[in-house]
Amino acid sequence: MTANRTDRGTSVSTVLGRRLGGELLKLREERGLKQPHAAEALTSSVAKVAKMERGWVPVRDPDIRALCHLYDVQEPGIIDRLLKLAKADRERRKARGWWNQYPELPDMVEYVALEDIATSVRTWQFSLVPGLFQTAEYARALAVGNGVWEDPGQIEPFVESRMARQARLTGERPLHVWAVLHEAALHQLVGGRDVMREQLERLLETTQLPNVRLQVVPYSAGAHPGMSSAFTIVSFADPGALDVVYMDTASSTLWLESESDATHHSGIFDRIARLSLAQRDATNLIERVRREM
């Protein structure tokens, strides 16, 4: 678990790098081997192995294969997952996208950079509309209402970056999004009635995209497993293969990077989704709330 990307000299600890390093570390320890054994197999230094296991450096495919041979990993599925994870991390490190224009928003930069190379996201929100679906006025009202900005001048870059993210919903490589919202998010008057009416109209437009699935947990669902926190599961291959979990709290952003964390939150998301209205019924509810606005 960590707050965001960390820099140390010329090395960078990334979310995907830490996920990969954690899996390699687990495989090594399961075999009862030490870092010098891995260094010998790679004909490299112990320091390099330590950096690999902590996610500080990109990992080459030959190194993945050499370590799998050392750790007696023969299952093709495990090796393939590690190779895909290493490739995704290398792509993330090389990426120089539009998000780098916003150094004043460091927590946002790491998430958006990962979202840019992701294949899909599953997000659960109980008090607000997901950023990928927000209008500019809604995003601006959220930022103002948040009240934590030390420099009010950061609000507009925040809104701009949120709008830029939405390009991933269309184009040649559209991001697949499965969003589940609580009904409360539809009624909360963020920015007032006019802003919310426009925001609900945007939600209805978004449901027309073939790569978007939107569901709503109604008030009538009662207690459910998502009441304690909102979260987003970011996938870089088939869901469940290469997942990391993102959580935005009142004081920090958290990444849950282990396979067990991803599996746990996938289970929670599935249970929430089963309590939700199907997209058609959710759309009818959104339309009804919009008319009431």
Secondary structure, 3 states (H helix, E strand, C coil): CECCCEEECCEEECHHHHHHHHHHHHHHHHCCCCHHHHHHHHCCCHHHHHHHHCCCCCCCHHHHHHHHHHCCCCCHHHHHHHHHHHHHHHHHHHCCCHHHHCCCCHHHHHHHHHHHHCCEEEEEECCCCCHHHCCHHHHHHHHHHHCCCCCHHHHHHHHHHHHHHHHHHCCCCCCEEEEEEECHHHHCCCCCHHHHHHHHHHHHHHCCCCCEEEEEECHHHCCCCCCCCCEEEEECCCCCCCEEEEEECCCCEEEECCHHHHHHHHHHHHHHHHCCECHHHHHHHHHHHHHHC
